[in-house]
Structures are given as C-alpha cells and as structure tokens.
Amino acid sequence: MNTQFDRITIDPELMNGQPCIRSMRLTVRRVVEAVALYPDRAELKQEYPELEDEDIRQALEFAADNLDDQIITLGAA
C-alpha cells in the first residue's frame, strides 16, 4: 500500500496520542467502528458530517496497514 497518510495526525496532546483524523478529536479507531455501524455511506456522513471520503479511505487503509500479519490457529469447532 505505502500511502502517505496526510489526513492522519498523531499528537501526544490530543486523544492520548491516538491516530486522529486531521487533528480533530475523532480517532481512526472511531472512524473504522463507524464504517462498520453505518454501512450506508449517506447515513455515516449524516452522523459525522465533518468526515470527507478521503478521511474514511485513509482511516481504513491506516488501520489495515497497522494490523499485525500473524497466523492464528483456531481449534476445531
């Protein structure tokens, strides 16, 4: 992926240093949760009118980039 995340900001003085969207008090984690809660993009934008499409895209990509690639062995069901 190797995107430059120009909309993701990390400031130790804001939200305890969690990655945020454009220095707002809106964390990447919250945006990812909101995308799951509001799969309809129009409804998501109604709840978070300050979010732009590029904010959402970068939040999702940032989250995916920061997941560990690890193998998790699942037991038999």
A tleap script that builds the chain and sets N, CA, C and O, in Angstrom:
source leaprc.protein.ff14SB
mol = sequence {
  NMET ASN THR GLN PHE ASP ARG ILE THR ILE
  ASP PRO GLU LEU MET ASN GLY GLN PRO CYS
  ILE ARG SER MET ARG LEU THR VAL ARG ARG
  VAL VAL GLU ALA VAL ALA LEU TYR PRO ASP
  ARG ALA GLU LEU LYS GLN GLU TYR PRO GLU
  LEU GLU ASP GLU ASP ILE ARG GLN ALA LEU
  GLU PHE ALA ALA ASP ASN LEU ASP ASP GLN
  ILE ILE THR LEU GLY ALA CALA
}
set mol.1.N position { 0.819 -1.190 0.000 }
set mol.1.CA position { 0.000 0.000 0.000 }
set mol.1.C position { 0.864 1.256 0.000 }
set mol.1.O position { 0.780 2.045 -0.942 }
set mol.2.N position { 1.681 1.469 1.008 }
set mol.2.CA position { 2.643 2.582 1.070 }
set mol.2.C position { 2.045 3.950 0.758 }
set mol.2.O position { 2.626 4.716 -0.011 }
set mol.3.N position { 0.928 4.256 1.325 }
set mol.3.CA position { 0.301 5.556 1.150 }
set mol.3.C position { 0.878 6.545 2.148 }
set mol.3.O position { 1.220 6.180 3.272 }
set mol.4.N position { 0.983 7.780 1.735 }
set mol.4.CA position { 1.319 8.833 2.694 }
set mol.4.C position { -0.002 9.255 3.327 }
set mol.4.O position { -0.922 9.693 2.636 }
set mol.5.N position { -0.084 9.120 4.632 }
set mol.5.CA position { -1.323 9.416 5.346 }
set mol.5.C position { -1.337 10.883 5.758 }
set mol.5.O position { -1.023 11.210 6.902 }
set mol.6.N position { -1.696 11.753 4.846 }
set mol.6.CA position { -1.661 13.182 5.129 }
set mol.6.C position { -2.871 13.663 5.924 }
set mol.6.O position { -2.903 14.819 6.347 }
set mol.7.N position { -3.854 12.811 6.134 }
set mol.7.CA position { -5.032 13.182 6.925 }
set mol.7.C position { -5.018 12.544 8.308 }
set mol.7.O position { -5.890 12.826 9.131 }
set mol.8.N position { -4.043 11.693 8.566 }
set mol.8.CA position { -3.925 11.041 9.861 }
set mol.8.C position { -2.879 11.794 10.670 }
set mol.8.O position { -1.738 11.948 10.232 }
set mol.9.N position { -3.270 12.260 11.848 }
set mol.9.CA position { -2.347 13.006 12.696 }
set mol.9.C position { -2.202 12.292 14.036 }
set mol.9.O position { -3.151 11.704 14.557 }
set mol.10.N position { -0.994 12.360 14.574 }
set mol.10.CA position { -0.721 11.782 15.880 }
set mol.10.C position { -0.059 12.862 16.720 }
set mol.10.O position { 1.042 13.322 16.418 }
set mol.11.N position { -0.749 13.253 17.778 }
set mol.11.CA position { -0.293 14.322 18.661 }
set mol.11.C position { -0.449 13.828 20.099 }
set mol.11.O position { -1.566 13.534 20.526 }
set mol.12.N position { 0.646 13.733 20.848 }
set mol.12.CA position { 0.545 13.247 22.224 }
set mol.12.C position { -0.408 14.063 23.094 }
set mol.12.O position { -0.901 13.566 24.107 }
set mol.13.N position { -0.666 15.301 22.710 }
set mol.13.CA position { -1.559 16.176 23.478 }
set mol.13.C position { -3.033 16.017 23.098 }
set mol.13.O position { -3.906 16.596 23.745 }
set mol.14.N position { -3.310 15.243 22.062 }
set mol.14.CA position { -4.678 15.078 21.574 }
set mol.14.C position { -5.061 13.608 21.638 }
set mol.14.O position { -4.402 12.763 21.033 }
set mol.15.N position { -6.110 13.308 22.360 }
set mol.15.CA position { -6.648 11.944 22.453 }
set mol.15.C position { -5.569 10.932 22.866 }
set mol.15.O position { -5.529 9.810 22.360 }
set mol.16.N position { -4.709 11.343 23.780 }
set mol.16.CA position { -3.651 10.478 24.312 }
set mol.16.C position { -2.734 9.914 23.229 }
set mol.16.O position { -2.205 8.812 23.367 }
set mol.17.N position { -2.553 10.666 22.166 }
set mol.17.CA position { -1.636 10.249 21.110 }
set mol.17.C position { -2.205 9.243 20.135 }
set mol.17.O position { -1.472 8.713 19.300 }
set mol.18.N position { -3.499 8.966 20.219 }
set mol.18.CA position { -4.111 8.040 19.267 }
set mol.18.C position { -4.157 8.694 17.884 }
set mol.18.O position { -4.307 9.912 17.785 }
set mol.19.N position { -4.030 7.910 16.826 }
set mol.19.CA position { -4.146 8.474 15.482 }
set mol.19.C position { -5.533 9.079 15.281 }
set mol.19.O position { -6.549 8.438 15.550 }
set mol.20.N position { -5.559 10.319 14.807 }
set mol.20.CA position { -6.813 11.058 14.611 }
set mol.20.C position { -6.932 11.521 13.162 }
set mol.20.O position { -5.972 11.487 12.392 }
set mol.21.N position { -8.122 11.947 12.826 }
set mol.21.CA position { -8.395 12.499 11.501 }
set mol.21.C position { -8.186 14.013 11.560 }
set mol.21.O position { -8.874 14.715 12.300 }
set mol.22.N position { -7.245 14.498 10.784 }
set mol.22.CA position { -6.968 15.927 10.600 }
set mol.22.C position { -6.968 16.723 11.911 }
set mol.22.O position { -7.554 17.803 11.986 }
set mol.23.N position { -6.323 16.193 12.919 }
set mol.23.CA position { -6.190 16.862 14.229 }
set mol.23.C position { -7.530 17.138 14.908 }
set mol.23.O position { -7.608 17.962 15.819 }
set mol.24.N position { -8.573 16.457 14.469 }
set mol.24.CA position { -9.865 16.574 15.147 }
set mol.24.C position { -9.878 15.565 16.289 }
set mol.24.O position { -9.013 14.691 16.354 }
set mol.25.N position { -10.825 15.673 17.165 }
set mol.25.CA position { -10.967 14.723 18.261 }
set mol.25.C position { -11.775 13.520 17.784 }
set mol.25.O position { -12.713 13.073 18.444 }
set mol.26.N position { -11.384 13.015 16.628 }
set mol.26.CA position { -12.034 11.871 16.002 }
set mol.26.C position { -10.943 10.882 15.626 }
set mol.26.O position { -10.161 11.121 14.706 }
set mol.27.N position { -10.898 9.764 16.350 }
set mol.27.CA position { -9.806 8.813 16.150 }
set mol.27.C position { -10.057 7.920 14.937 }
set mol.27.O position { -11.191 7.727 14.498 }
set mol.28.N position { -8.965 7.389 14.420 }
set mol.28.CA position { -9.050 6.422 13.320 }
set mol.28.C position { -9.905 5.241 13.774 }
set mol.28.O position { -10.742 4.746 13.019 }
set mol.29.N position { -9.688 4.796 15.006 }
set mol.29.CA position { -10.472 3.679 15.535 }
set mol.29.C position { -11.968 3.981 15.468 }
set mol.29.O position { -12.752 3.124 15.060 }
set mol.30.N position { -12.365 5.173 15.859 }
set mol.30.CA position { -13.787 5.545 15.841 }
set mol.30.C position { -14.333 5.565 14.423 }
set mol.30.O position { -15.473 5.165 14.188 }
set mol.31.N position { -13.530 6.027 13.482 }
set mol.31.CA position { -13.974 6.049 12.085 }
set mol.31.C position { -14.187 4.619 11.580 }
set mol.31.O position { -15.184 4.340 10.914 }
set mol.32.N position { -13.266 3.724 11.892 }
set mol.32.CA position { -13.412 2.326 11.459 }
set mol.32.C position { -14.663 1.715 12.099 }
set mol.32.O position { -15.420 1.014 11.428 }
set mol.33.N position { -14.881 1.975 13.378 }
set mol.33.CA position { -16.094 1.485 14.041 }
set mol.33.C position { -17.346 2.058 13.382 }
set mol.33.O position { -18.328 1.343 13.184 }
set mol.34.N position { -17.312 3.338 13.045 }
set mol.34.CA position { -18.469 3.994 12.427 }
set mol.34.C position { -18.771 3.396 11.055 }
set mol.34.O position { -19.936 3.248 10.686 }
set mol.35.N position { -17.737 3.055 10.306 }
set mol.35.CA position { -17.948 2.430 8.992 }
set mol.35.C position { -18.665 1.091 9.171 }
set mol.35.O position { -19.524 0.732 8.365 }
set mol.36.N position { -18.315 0.357 10.223 }
set mol.36.CA position { -18.985 -0.918 10.491 }
set mol.36.C position { -20.435 -0.703 10.950 }
set mol.36.O position { -21.326 -1.467 10.579 }
set mol.37.N position { -20.662 0.333 11.751 }
set mol.37.CA position { -22.008 0.601 12.263 }
set mol.37.C position { -22.943 1.197 11.219 }
set mol.37.O position { -24.149 0.954 11.241 }
set mol.38.N position { -22.374 1.978 10.306 }
set mol.38.CA position { -23.167 2.671 9.282 }
set mol.38.C position { -22.659 2.285 7.889 }
set mol.38.O position { -21.968 3.072 7.241 }
set mol.39.N position { -23.002 1.071 7.425 }
set mol.39.CA position { -22.510 0.664 6.102 }
set mol.39.C position { -23.026 1.542 4.965 }
set mol.39.O position { -22.418 1.609 3.896 }
set mol.40.N position { -24.152 2.213 5.204 }
set mol.40.CA position { -24.671 3.158 4.217 }
set mol.40.C position { -23.887 4.464 4.367 }
set mol.40.O position { -23.987 5.141 5.390 }
set mol.41.N position { -23.118 4.807 3.356 }
set mol.41.CA position { -22.228 5.980 3.428 }
set mol.41.C position { -23.007 7.270 3.708 }
set mol.41.O position { -22.498 8.155 4.396 }
set mol.42.N position { -24.219 7.389 3.191 }
set mol.42.CA position { -25.026 8.597 3.437 }
set mol.42.C position { -25.373 8.715 4.918 }
set mol.42.O position { -25.339 9.811 5.478 }
set mol.43.N position { -25.702 7.607 5.546 }
set mol.43.CA position { -26.013 7.604 6.971 }
set mol.43.C position { -24.761 7.928 7.797 }
set mol.43.O position { -24.833 8.652 8.790 }
set mol.44.N position { -23.631 7.391 7.379 }
set mol.44.CA position { -22.358 7.685 8.046 }
set mol.44.C position { -22.062 9.180 7.979 }
set mol.44.O position { -21.674 9.790 8.976 }
set mol.45.N position { -22.246 9.757 6.811 }
set mol.45.CA position { -21.981 11.193 6.642 }
set mol.45.C position { -22.969 12.050 7.434 }
set mol.45.O position { -22.633 13.155 7.862 }
set mol.46.N position { -24.179 11.541 7.627 }
set mol.46.CA position { -25.154 12.270 8.433 }
set mol.46.C position { -24.714 12.290 9.898 }
set mol.46.O position { -24.856 13.309 10.575 }
set mol.47.N position { -24.189 11.187 10.381 }
set mol.47.CA position { -23.711 11.100 11.766 }
set mol.47.C position { -22.404 11.871 11.971 }
set mol.47.O position { -22.184 12.452 13.033 }
set mol.48.N position { -21.545 11.874 10.962 }
set mol.48.CA position { -20.232 12.522 11.033 }
set mol.48.C position { -20.046 13.440 9.823 }
set mol.48.O position { -19.281 13.114 8.915 }
set mol.49.N position { -20.735 14.580 9.801 }
set mol.49.CA position { -20.675 15.455 8.621 }
set mol.49.C position { -19.280 16.032 8.362 }
set mol.49.O position { -18.988 16.461 7.246 }
set mol.50.N position { -18.423 16.047 9.377 }
set mol.50.CA position { -17.073 16.577 9.204 }
set mol.50.C position { -16.159 15.624 8.430 }
set mol.50.O position { -15.104 16.034 7.946 }
set mol.51.N position { -16.555 14.370 8.313 }
set mol.51.CA position { -15.732 13.398 7.589 }
set mol.51.C position { -15.861 13.572 6.083 }
set mol.51.O position { -16.954 13.763 5.549 }
set mol.52.N position { -14.736 13.502 5.425 }
set mol.52.CA position { -14.706 13.520 3.958 }
set mol.52.C position { -14.359 12.111 3.480 }
set mol.52.O position { -13.805 11.311 4.233 }
set mol.53.N position { -14.685 11.819 2.236 }
set mol.53.CA position { -14.415 10.484 1.695 }
set mol.53.C position { -12.947 10.092 1.858 }
set mol.53.O position { -12.650 8.945 2.191 }
set mol.54.N position { -12.036 11.021 1.628 }
set mol.54.CA position { -10.613 10.701 1.746 }
set mol.54.C position { -10.222 10.416 3.198 }
set mol.54.O position { -9.316 9.620 3.443 }
set mol.55.N position { -10.894 11.055 4.167 }
set mol.55.CA position { -10.656 10.743 5.579 }
set mol.55.C position { -10.996 9.285 5.858 }
set mol.55.O position { -10.230 8.568 6.502 }
set mol.56.N position { -12.137 8.861 5.374 }
set mol.56.CA position { -12.602 7.490 5.600 }
set mol.56.C position { -11.662 6.498 4.931 }
set mol.56.O position { -11.280 5.496 5.535 }
set mol.57.N position { -11.291 6.773 3.689 }
set mol.57.CA position { -10.404 5.869 2.964 }
set mol.57.C position { -9.068 5.723 3.684 }
set mol.57.O position { -8.571 4.611 3.865 }
set mol.58.N position { -8.487 6.854 4.094 }
set mol.58.CA position { -7.188 6.794 4.763 }
set mol.58.C position { -7.293 6.125 6.129 }
set mol.58.O position { -6.369 5.420 6.533 }
set mol.59.N position { -8.389 6.328 6.844 }
set mol.59.CA position { -8.566 5.666 8.135 }
set mol.59.C position { -8.592 4.151 7.968 }
set mol.59.O position { -7.954 3.426 8.732 }
set mol.60.N position { -9.325 3.677 6.976 }
set mol.60.CA position { -9.381 2.237 6.723 }
set mol.60.C position { -8.027 1.691 6.298 }
set mol.60.O position { -7.606 0.634 6.769 }
set mol.61.N position { -7.352 2.397 5.422 }
set mol.61.CA position { -6.043 1.938 4.962 }
set mol.61.C position { -5.017 1.971 6.099 }
set mol.61.O position { -4.206 1.055 6.232 }
set mol.62.N position { -5.053 3.023 6.914 }
set mol.62.CA position { -4.144 3.136 8.058 }
set mol.62.C position { -4.364 1.969 9.016 }
set mol.62.O position { -3.402 1.362 9.486 }
set mol.63.N position { -5.617 1.654 9.303 }
set mol.63.CA position { -5.927 0.529 10.194 }
set mol.63.C position { -5.414 -0.778 9.604 }
set mol.63.O position { -4.809 -1.579 10.317 }
set mol.64.N position { -5.643 -1.005 8.325 }
set mol.64.CA position { -5.172 -2.232 7.683 }
set mol.64.C position { -3.649 -2.312 7.684 }
set mol.64.O position { -3.080 -3.381 7.904 }
set mol.65.N position { -2.997 -1.193 7.440 }
set mol.65.CA position { -1.533 -1.152 7.436 }
set mol.65.C position { -0.944 -1.469 8.800 }
set mol.65.O position { 0.176 -1.971 8.897 }
set mol.66.N position { -1.692 -1.179 9.843 }
set mol.66.CA position { -1.155 -1.336 11.187 }
set mol.66.C position { -1.607 -2.605 11.889 }
set mol.66.O position { -1.354 -2.772 13.082 }
set mol.67.N position { -2.255 -3.479 11.187 }
set mol.67.CA position { -2.584 -4.788 11.742 }
set mol.67.C position { -1.373 -5.696 11.590 }
set mol.67.O position { -0.704 -5.692 10.557 }
set mol.68.N position { -1.106 -6.460 12.613 }
set mol.68.CA position { -0.009 -7.428 12.537 }
set mol.68.C position { -0.386 -8.557 11.603 }
set mol.68.O position { -1.514 -9.048 11.635 }
set mol.69.N position { 0.545 -8.964 10.781 }
set mol.69.CA position { 0.348 -10.150 9.958 }
set mol.69.C position { 0.790 -11.350 10.781 }
set mol.69.O position { 1.979 -11.662 10.858 }
set mol.70.N position { -0.165 -12.006 11.384 }
set mol.70.CA position { 0.162 -13.170 12.188 }
set mol.70.C position { -0.821 -14.280 11.911 }
set mol.70.O position { -1.966 -14.031 11.536 }
set mol.71.N position { -0.376 -15.492 12.096 }
set mol.71.CA position { -1.227 -16.650 11.883 }
set mol.71.C position { -1.828 -17.038 13.228 }
set mol.71.O position { -1.112 -17.229 14.211 }
set mol.72.N position { -3.132 -17.151 13.256 }
set mol.72.CA position { -3.835 -17.532 14.468 }
set mol.72.C position { -4.452 -18.909 14.221 }
set mol.72.O position { -5.287 -19.075 13.332 }
set mol.73.N position { -4.035 -19.881 15.010 }
set mol.73.CA position { -4.553 -21.239 14.857 }
set mol.73.C position { -5.857 -21.348 15.628 }
set mol.73.O position { -5.915 -21.071 16.826 }
set mol.74.N position { -6.894 -21.755 14.924 }
set mol.74.CA position { -8.204 -21.918 15.550 }
set mol.74.C position { -8.424 -23.388 15.870 }
set mol.74.O position { -8.081 -24.261 15.074 }
set mol.75.N position { -8.987 -23.654 17.017 }
set mol.75.CA position { -9.316 -25.034 17.390 }
set mol.75.C position { -10.502 -25.542 16.609 }
set mol.75.O position { -11.244 -24.765 16.008 }
set mol.76.N position { -10.680 -26.843 16.619 }
set mol.76.CA position { -11.822 -27.446 15.926 }
set mol.76.C position { -13.101 -27.036 16.618 }
set mol.76.O position { -13.152 -26.905 17.841 }
set mol.77.N position { -14.131 -26.834 15.820 }
set mol.77.CA position { -15.423 -26.395 16.376 }
set mol.77.C position { -16.206 -27.532 16.941 }
set mol.77.O position { -17.311 -27.331 17.444 }
savepdb mol mol.pdb
quit
